[in-house]
């Protein structure tokens, strides 16, 4: 019967269930795509002998202006892209710390390793200091100008002497000082973005304190971070405060009396710096944290989730983002300043003007696509979650590593297992293998199957370990069995090396017998003395 050629042998189109899924598991989120749009470069500081301890951008200049504390000077970079400008020499024989721009960007203040704070003009960095503020007896690590209210005359300083000072800069006199503001080094400070009289400090005594310059020397609020505080930062609303210490970033509600809102543990090493980064045209801000693990983490404090991570090749001590959001800078412990720059287009500049206007409006975020069992990411969800307090953690059993002779014993390769143990020259392992072969009744057969080289290994092992008390009973029996079974191989012309091993073994046995005889003689002399002393005690 002829085949029906009116129908094709295979269907013209595959079934829809056989078609591959159109979902793309590797598709980047909009925020990840935004941060990956930055191009990386490195600013030259001249040497890698000193660390870049602090970074700060000017809040008022149209183009990004960056100040970096490195060695005994503050290096200035300005323009788009950033280009070096004349540096500000803070102190000739001490390190510079914590550069801070005034709210109008005209003045720059920085501290040094001797505890002196100096104020410079940004447009004339080489002209020398305008004002010199001396109150600290140790390193002045915290220097901050107020951000709110257009305050241009006051300055906050703190240092390793635990002294807190609030200055009237024109007269070079402190408005008030707190000699023991903390019980340890003060390494963190931040002004409030909504009130020029409020500021926060953090110390190595693990405490964070909120101060009000109008009320005097007592802190308005105090709470504990739980680790040495390296950085503090007010969020734009002024009601939330972020603190960094150890591997944790915590967000506190200062209006609610210091209530802990959220805790973030995304770093594996110490976090040294916090900063705010602006998200392009949307006008949203992200909390940036930099740590000694070489990562900068982006945190959305509105939705309380981590959104992106950026890897750097060295340990990071500082981080800063320009007010326009186009430049991200990070300072390393080796003197490098890593810069990531994003070029704005005309559309984004127009949208930024709209966002900054009185009737600001932002585009709503697209709804997140629901995960389905047909997606690969469905089976990866929850893998990075950390156990919370009260959770029952089921640990994965550790994989047991077997030695080579154990693997051979499992495969019933008895002779190979014995030779492998002898080659490792570990008496405990060799004796364990021999005992296992005795239990399996295979030791005699293994001895008979050894070639001349392998028999030499066995005799050499017996020579070294046969007289050890813990192994003597088994190994002397094995030596007797070897002499009975392999006498012909030892006597043969090819057994010269084996005969040498036998001579060594015989010599060792003779020496052991002499030792035993000597011990018996000593025992014979001591026994009457022990018996006599025992009778006297009775």
Phi, psi and omega per residue, in radians:
X1 nan 2.291 -3.104
X2 -1.258 2.555 3.138
X3 -1.281 2.553 3.125
X4 -1.365 1.913 -3.116
X5 -1.611 0.072 -3.135
X6 -1.329 -0.357 3.136
X7 -1.979 2.410 3.134
X8 -1.194 2.670 -3.132
X9 -1.139 -0.671 3.086
X10 -2.035 2.632 3.093
X11 -1.092 2.588 -3.086
X12 -1.190 -0.578 -3.120
X13 -2.245 2.423 3.131
X14 -1.200 2.802 3.106
X15 -1.189 2.584 -3.091
X16 -1.070 -0.510 -3.139
X17 -1.221 -0.323 3.137
X18 -1.567 -0.168 -3.126
X19 -1.306 2.533 3.122
X20 -1.206 2.689 3.114
X21 -1.211 2.505 -3.141
X22 -1.510 -0.051 3.134
X23 -1.241 2.540 3.140
X24 -2.026 1.851 -3.069
X25 -1.202 -0.389 -3.075
X26 -1.648 0.151 -3.121
X27 -1.173 2.317 -3.092
X28 -1.357 2.571 3.020
X29 -1.266 2.779 3.129
X30 -0.997 -0.633 -3.121
X31 -1.266 -0.703 3.088
X32 -1.107 -0.674 3.097
X33 -1.144 -0.599 3.123
X34 -1.132 -0.851 -3.099
X35 -1.222 -0.532 3.114
X36 -1.309 -0.160 3.105
X37 -1.346 -0.172 3.130
X38 -1.340 2.487 3.115
X39 -1.815 2.356 -3.012
X40 -1.613 2.561 3.032
X41 -2.729 3.045 -3.117
X42 -2.283 2.329 3.071
X43 -1.568 2.422 -3.096
X44 -1.520 2.132 3.065
X45 -1.803 -0.093 3.034
X46 1.781 -0.416 -3.112
X47 -2.845 2.820 3.105
X48 -1.965 0.328 -3.095
X49 -1.438 -0.292 -3.100
X50 -2.172 2.763 -3.135
X51 -1.625 2.649 3.012
X52 -1.580 1.660 -2.977
X53 -1.390 -0.558 -3.086
X54 -2.508 2.569 3.052
X55 -2.305 2.528 3.120
X56 -2.668 2.400 3.054
X57 -1.771 2.536 3.073
X58 -1.222 2.345 -3.109
X59 -1.433 -0.149 -2.958
X60 -2.024 -0.384 -3.054
X61 -1.270 2.522 -3.129
X62 -1.140 -0.713 3.086
X63 -1.760 2.646 -3.108
X64 -1.012 2.323 3.064
X65 -2.230 2.057 -3.017
X66 -1.947 2.380 3.034
X67 -2.042 2.248 -3.097
X68 -2.193 2.160 3.095
X69 -1.449 2.014 -3.096
X70 -2.541 2.169 -3.113
X71 1.034 -2.323 -3.079
X72 -1.679 0.212 -3.071
X73 -2.379 2.890 3.006
X74 -1.915 2.029 -3.119
X75 -1.522 2.354 -3.136
X76 -1.905 2.431 3.065
X77 -2.347 2.389 -3.093
X78 -2.543 2.775 3.088
X79 1.825 3.122 3.123
X80 -2.387 1.679 0.163
X81 -1.361 2.939 -3.093
X82 -1.154 2.317 3.116
X83 -2.244 2.517 -3.099
X84 -1.165 2.516 3.040
X85 -2.106 2.998 3.100
X86 -0.975 2.358 -3.086
X87 -1.413 2.799 3.111
X88 -1.793 1.983 3.116
X89 -1.454 1.881 -3.087
X90 -1.377 -0.837 -3.131
X91 -2.657 2.450 -3.062
X92 -1.356 -0.501 -3.046
X93 -2.171 0.407 3.105
X94 -2.612 2.713 -3.100
X95 -1.282 2.668 3.100
X96 -1.742 2.529 -3.097
X97 -2.413 2.678 2.838
X98 0.884 1.109 3.025
X99 -1.175 2.456 -3.116
X100 -2.459 2.222 3.099
X101 -1.503 2.520 2.997
X102 -1.232 2.833 -3.027
X103 -1.047 -0.474 3.109
X104 -1.636 -0.017 3.102
X105 1.313 0.124 -3.080
X106 -1.482 -0.509 -3.092
X107 -2.106 2.682 3.114
X108 -2.313 2.246 3.101
X109 -1.998 2.531 3.131
X110 -2.656 2.614 3.094
X111 -1.784 2.972 3.116
X112 -2.351 3.134 -3.073
X113 -1.239 -0.212 3.111
X114 -1.661 -0.006 3.123
X115 1.579 0.150 -3.137
X116 -1.684 2.385 3.101
X117 -1.931 2.295 -3.116
X118 -2.161 2.589 -3.131
X119 -2.023 2.277 -3.080
X120 -2.184 2.772 2.985
X121 -1.504 2.327 -3.104
X122 -1.237 -0.622 -3.114
X123 -1.352 -0.247 3.093
X124 -2.320 1.239 -3.025
X125 -1.175 -0.398 -3.092
X126 -1.675 0.094 -3.066
X127 -1.438 -0.087 -3.108
X128 1.645 2.935 -3.079
X129 -1.288 2.502 3.018
X130 -1.385 -0.696 -3.124
X131 -2.383 2.599 3.085
X132 -2.226 2.159 -3.071
X133 -1.988 2.029 -3.080
X134 -2.108 1.974 3.066
X135 -2.620 -0.351 -3.036
X136 -1.616 2.577 3.110
X137 -1.782 -0.029 3.115
X138 -2.455 -3.016 -3.068
X139 -0.970 2.289 3.071
X140 -1.588 1.608 -3.019
X141 -1.550 -0.272 -3.097
X142 -2.162 2.049 3.055
X143 -2.352 2.089 -3.061
X144 -2.463 2.258 2.955
X145 -1.496 2.568 3.026
X146 -1.096 2.599 -3.125
X147 -1.779 -0.553 -3.030
X148 -1.736 2.777 3.000
X149 1.305 0.076 -3.141
X150 1.132 0.496 3.140
X151 -1.256 2.056 -3.093
X152 -1.988 0.033 -3.008
X153 -2.013 -0.175 -3.080
X154 -1.932 2.743 -3.101
X155 -2.629 2.407 3.105
X156 -1.812 2.318 3.071
X157 -2.359 2.618 3.073
X158 -2.709 2.806 -3.067
X159 -2.724 -2.945 -3.098
X160 -1.265 -0.174 3.057
X161 -1.503 0.126 3.128
X162 1.125 0.306 3.104
X163 -1.593 2.367 3.054
X164 -1.995 2.269 -3.104
X165 -2.310 2.432 3.078
X166 -2.085 1.991 -2.905
X167 -1.805 2.595 2.825
X168 -1.719 1.793 -2.955
X169 -1.114 -0.780 -3.091
X170 -1.009 -0.660 -3.120
X171 -1.611 -0.086 -3.134
X172 1.021 0.595 3.137
X173 -2.202 2.505 3.105
X174 -1.332 2.392 3.018
X175 -1.199 -0.757 3.007
X176 -2.766 2.756 3.074
X177 -2.322 2.607 3.074
X178 -2.130 1.779 -3.030
X179 -1.086 -0.637 -3.117
X180 -2.147 1.054 -3.125
X181 -1.114 -0.587 3.049
X182 -2.358 3.017 -3.137
X183 -1.671 0.027 -3.127
X184 -2.623 -3.029 -3.122
X185 -0.929 2.419 3.007
X186 -1.739 1.948 -3.066
X187 -2.030 0.012 -3.074
X188 -2.450 2.502 3.083
X189 -2.815 2.625 -3.125
X190 -2.713 2.383 3.048
X191 -1.503 2.708 3.113
X192 -1.319 2.443 3.119
X193 -1.398 -0.094 -3.090
X194 -2.044 -0.281 -3.106
X195 -2.506 2.102 -3.078
X196 -1.241 -0.176 -3.137
X197 -1.621 -0.167 -3.087
X198 -1.797 2.445 3.040
X199 -2.727 2.774 -3.101
X200 -2.130 2.606 3.083
X201 -2.299 2.631 3.075
X202 -2.291 2.583 -3.003
X203 -2.351 2.925 3.052
X204 -1.276 -0.098 3.022
X205 -1.445 0.173 3.063
X206 1.326 0.062 -3.092
X207 -1.740 2.653 3.051
X208 -2.164 2.284 -3.082
X209 -2.234 2.477 3.098
X210 -1.850 2.258 -3.059
X211 -2.076 2.583 3.069
X212 -2.140 2.022 -3.083
X213 -1.141 -0.292 -3.099
X214 -1.452 -0.403 -3.032
X215 -1.738 -0.266 3.077
X216 2.053 -2.521 -2.885
X217 -1.616 -0.225 -3.106
X218 -1.499 2.394 3.122
X219 -1.197 2.504 3.111
X220 -1.354 -0.435 -3.092
X221 -2.735 2.533 3.117
X222 -2.567 2.424 3.074
X223 -2.695 2.918 -3.050
X224 -1.858 2.333 3.077
X225 -1.412 -0.500 -3.123
X226 1.745 -0.075 3.088
X227 -2.724 2.942 3.116
X228 -1.045 2.184 -3.029
X229 -1.476 2.135 3.131
X230 -1.732 -0.468 -3.089
X231 -2.740 2.528 3.017
X232 -2.287 2.650 -3.085
X233 -2.750 2.257 3.014
X234 -1.369 2.425 3.013
X235 -1.408 2.804 -2.964
X236 -0.952 -0.521 -3.118
X237 -1.234 -0.383 -3.097
X238 1.468 -0.208 -3.138
X239 -1.648 -0.217 3.137
X240 -2.041 2.486 -3.130
X241 -2.219 2.272 3.084
X242 -1.776 2.364 3.102
X243 -2.214 2.520 -3.141
X244 -2.197 2.309 3.102
X245 -2.907 2.409 -3.041
X246 1.157 -2.297 3.096
X247 -1.867 0.313 -3.006
X248 -2.174 2.429 2.950
X249 -1.954 2.222 -3.122
X250 -2.105 2.527 3.125
X251 -1.998 2.227 -3.040
X252 -2.078 2.547 3.042
X253 -1.649 1.736 -3.097
X254 -1.311 -0.460 3.076
X255 -1.211 -0.608 3.132
X256 -1.487 0.319 3.061
X257 1.510 0.427 3.124
X258 1.479 0.568 3.138
X259 -1.370 2.355 3.117
X260 -1.288 2.124 -3.130
X261 -1.611 -0.791 -3.064
X262 -2.766 2.655 3.095
X263 -2.238 2.303 -3.088
X264 -2.066 2.184 3.090
X265 -2.143 1.376 -3.083
X266 -1.916 -0.190 3.112
X267 -1.762 2.722 3.109
X268 -1.860 -0.140 3.066
X269 -2.308 -3.121 -2.989
X270 -1.095 2.384 3.062
X271 -1.600 2.215 -3.056
X272 -1.894 -0.371 -3.017
X273 -2.588 2.599 3.028
X274 -2.202 2.625 3.091
X275 -2.738 2.862 3.066
X276 -1.852 2.337 3.120
X277 -2.072 2.307 -3.108
X278 -1.526 2.400 -3.111
X279 -1.657 1.365 2.947
X280 0.766 -2.259 -2.992
X281 -1.305 -0.406 -3.096
X282 -1.290 -0.372 -3.134
X283 1.379 0.001 3.117
X284 -1.299 2.720 3.128
X285 -2.076 2.648 3.101
X286 -2.175 2.600 3.074
X287 -1.538 2.093 -3.118
X288 -1.810 2.373 3.096
X289 -2.252 2.384 -3.139
X290 -2.124 2.395 -3.089
X291 -2.361 3.034 -3.128
X292 -1.312 -0.050 3.009
X293 -1.421 0.010 3.089
X294 1.448 0.312 -3.128
X295 -2.021 2.542 2.887
X296 -1.967 2.100 -3.093
X297 -1.837 2.409 3.101
X298 -1.835 2.203 -3.075
X299 -2.157 2.214 3.069
X300 -1.526 1.740 -3.073
X301 -1.329 -0.161 3.053
X302 -1.317 -0.732 3.139
X303 -1.808 0.004 3.084
X304 0.977 0.965 3.103
X305 -2.594 2.655 3.078
X306 -1.422 2.310 -3.038
X307 -1.958 -0.456 -3.092
X308 -2.846 2.702 3.077
X309 -2.299 2.455 3.104
X310 -2.161 2.215 -3.076
X311 -1.684 2.374 3.091
X312 -2.133 2.718 -3.035
X313 -1.382 -0.126 -3.079
X314 -2.412 2.959 3.107
X315 -1.153 2.423 -3.098
X316 -1.872 2.385 3.095
X317 -2.007 -0.289 -3.060
X318 -2.641 2.734 3.105
X319 -2.683 2.558 3.111
X320 -2.720 2.639 3.115
X321 -2.252 2.422 -3.108
X322 -1.173 2.669 -3.136
X323 -1.018 -0.546 3.129
X324 -1.401 -0.197 3.087
X325 1.424 0.199 -3.089
X326 -1.700 -0.244 -3.086
X327 -2.252 2.241 3.064
X328 -2.104 2.166 -3.102
X329 -2.093 2.481 3.102
X330 -2.400 2.308 -3.136
X331 -1.812 2.412 -3.065
X332 -1.824 2.957 3.099
X333 -1.337 -0.135 3.141
X334 -1.837 0.218 3.070
X335 1.563 0.118 3.129
X336 -1.614 2.526 3.016
X337 -2.044 1.924 -3.132
X338 -1.606 2.215 -3.071
X339 -2.066 2.298 3.005
X340 -2.048 2.208 -3.005
X341 -2.163 2.403 3.113
X342 -2.136 2.226 -3.131
X343 -1.477 2.207 3.102
X344 -1.478 2.448 3.023
X345 -1.686 3.042 -3.062
X346 -1.116 -0.630 -3.121
X347 -1.118 -0.738 3.135
X348 -1.156 -0.650 3.115
X349 -1.114 -0.695 3.099
X350 -1.147 -0.718 -3.139
X351 -1.163 -0.589 3.109
X352 -1.136 -0.646 3.087
X353 -1.106 -0.670 3.123
X354 -1.174 -0.732 -3.136
X355 -1.109 -0.650 -3.117
X356 -1.391 -0.093 -3.111
X357 -1.387 3.134 -3.085
X358 -1.210 -0.595 -3.116
X359 -1.803 1.102 -3.077
X360 -1.263 2.448 3.116
X361 -2.511 2.364 3.120
X362 -2.062 2.583 3.135
X363 -1.196 2.305 3.139
X364 -1.108 2.601 -3.133
X365 -1.243 2.475 3.088
X366 -1.163 2.533 -3.141
X367 -1.184 2.427 -3.130
X368 -1.260 2.338 -3.122
X369 -1.199 2.297 -3.105
X370 -1.209 2.403 3.112
X371 -1.342 2.396 3.112
X372 -2.070 2.727 3.138
X373 -1.054 -0.281 3.120
X374 -1.427 -0.131 3.141
X375 -1.631 2.539 3.114
X376 -1.167 -0.658 -3.124
X377 -1.137 -0.316 3.121
X378 -1.070 -0.614 -3.090
X379 -1.553 -0.065 3.115
X380 -1.779 -0.092 -3.036
X381 -1.172 2.473 3.072
X382 1.426 0.025 -3.101
X383 -1.255 -0.472 -3.110
X384 -1.672 0.071 -3.137
X385 -1.253 2.447 3.091
X386 -1.715 2.611 -3.122
X387 -1.168 2.372 3.100
X388 -1.661 2.949 3.141
X389 -1.138 2.234 -3.111
X390 1.702 -0.200 3.112
X391 -1.314 2.525 3.053
X392 -1.614 2.014 -3.054
X393 -1.677 2.198 3.061
X394 -1.762 1.928 -3.092
X395 -1.455 2.542 3.110
X396 -1.314 2.303 -3.135
X397 -1.093 2.438 -3.136
X398 -1.265 2.454 -3.136
X399 -1.310 2.213 -3.128
X400 -1.473 2.246 3.109
X401 -1.660 2.127 -3.140
X402 -1.642 2.513 3.058
X403 -1.264 2.920 -3.087
X404 -1.111 -0.711 -3.120
X405 -1.195 -0.523 3.066
X406 -1.163 -0.725 3.102
X407 -1.085 -0.695 -3.141
X408 -1.206 -0.649 3.090
X409 -1.117 -0.619 3.097
X410 -1.145 -0.480 3.111
X411 -1.612 0.080 3.126
X412 1.103 0.520 3.042
X413 -1.681 1.392 -2.922
X414 -1.200 -0.809 -3.114
X415 -1.114 -0.750 3.118
X416 -1.089 -0.635 3.110
X417 -1.127 -0.731 3.129
X418 -1.142 -0.751 3.140
X419 -1.144 -0.686 3.122
X420 -1.104 -0.713 3.110
X421 -1.175 -0.700 3.108
X422 -1.115 -0.632 -3.137
X423 -1.173 -0.548 3.122
X424 -1.284 -0.359 3.064
X425 1.056 0.700 3.077
X426 -1.953 1.857 -3.047
X427 -0.956 -0.691 -3.104
X428 -1.097 -0.752 -3.140
X429 -1.192 -0.726 -3.118
X430 -1.106 -0.791 3.140
X431 -1.126 -0.661 3.108
X432 -1.103 -0.723 3.113
X433 -1.141 -0.734 3.121
X434 -1.086 -0.731 3.109
X435 -1.108 -0.664 3.090
X436 -1.153 -0.669 3.110
X437 -1.200 -0.603 3.059
X438 -1.111 -0.744 3.120
X439 -1.105 -0.579 3.111
X440 -1.532 -0.069 -3.120
X441 1.068 0.777 -3.127
X442 -2.165 -0.012 -3.055
X443 -1.189 -0.737 -3.123
X444 -1.108 -0.711 3.123
X445 -1.149 -0.682 3.130
X446 -1.111 -0.701 3.125
X447 -1.112 -0.656 3.129
X448 -1.235 -0.437 -3.090
X449 -1.614 -0.059 -3.121
X450 -1.245 2.402 3.034
X451 -1.408 -3.088 -3.020
X452 -1.118 -0.779 -3.122
X453 -1.125 -0.759 3.133
X454 -1.185 -0.614 3.073
X455 -1.140 -0.607 3.057
X456 -1.091 -0.704 3.072
X457 -1.037 -0.753 -3.120
X458 -1.149 -0.779 -3.136
X459 -1.149 -0.677 3.088
X460 -1.083 -0.695 3.099
X461 -1.144 -0.721 3.131
X462 -1.133 -0.656 3.125
X463 -1.068 -0.664 -3.074
X464 -1.437 -0.493 -2.928
X465 -2.191 -0.032 -3.019
X466 -1.161 -0.470 -3.101
X467 -1.646 0.051 3.072
X468 -1.180 2.272 -3.016
X469 -0.972 -0.695 -3.055
X470 -1.256 -0.386 -3.098
X471 -1.993 -0.074 -2.946
X472 -1.049 -0.745 -3.042
X473 -1.084 -0.798 -3.131
X474 -1.271 -0.789 -3.016
X475 -1.252 -0.594 3.083
X476 -1.178 -0.611 3.043
X477 -1.138 -0.700 3.098
X478 -1.127 -0.684 3.129
X479 -1.088 -0.745 3.096
X480 -1.091 -0.697 -3.136
X481 -1.173 -0.631 3.111
X482 -1.138 -0.748 3.135
X483 -1.141 -0.596 3.113
X484 -1.244 -0.765 -2.995
X485 -1.481 -0.586 -2.994
X486 -2.004 0.511 -3.130
X487 -1.101 -0.669 -3.124
X488 -1.126 -0.722 3.115
X489 -1.133 -0.602 -3.113
X490 -1.263 -0.652 -3.099
X491 -1.377 -0.397 -3.038
X492 -1.086 2.949 -3.114
X493 -1.140 -0.515 -3.118
X494 -1.477 0.019 -3.052
X495 -1.756 0.538 3.136
X496 -1.082 -0.762 3.119
X497 -1.162 -0.617 3.132
X498 -1.182 -0.690 3.111
X499 -1.114 -0.639 3.056
X500 -1.079 -0.706 3.093
X501 -1.125 -0.671 3.140
X502 -1.160 -0.719 3.094
X503 -1.056 -0.753 3.094
X504 -1.088 -0.705 3.133
X505 -1.135 -0.729 3.121
X506 -1.107 -0.765 3.135
X507 -1.065 -0.717 3.138
X508 -1.149 -0.659 3.120
X509 -1.173 -0.717 3.125
X510 -1.082 -0.766 3.115
X511 -1.095 -0.659 3.132
X512 -1.172 -0.654 3.120
X513 -1.140 -0.715 3.103
X514 -1.069 -0.741 3.121
X515 -1.079 -0.720 -3.139
X516 -1.141 -0.690 3.097
X517 -1.099 -0.736 3.132
X518 -1.098 -0.737 3.110
X519 -1.109 -0.645 3.109
X520 -1.158 -0.676 3.092
X521 -1.094 -0.761 3.109
X522 -1.093 -0.677 3.124
X523 -1.129 -0.681 3.107
X524 -1.115 -0.571 3.114
X525 -1.340 -0.581 -3.061
X526 -1.426 -0.549 -3.037
X527 -1.030 -0.816 3.106
X528 -1.087 -0.634 3.131
X529 -1.131 -0.710 3.102
X530 -1.147 -0.696 3.136
X531 -1.150 -0.688 3.135
X532 -1.147 -0.747 3.124
X533 -1.143 -0.604 3.123
X534 -1.185 -0.682 3.137
X535 -1.177 -0.635 3.117
X536 -1.158 -0.643 3.112
X537 -1.133 -0.604 3.121
X538 -1.214 nan nan
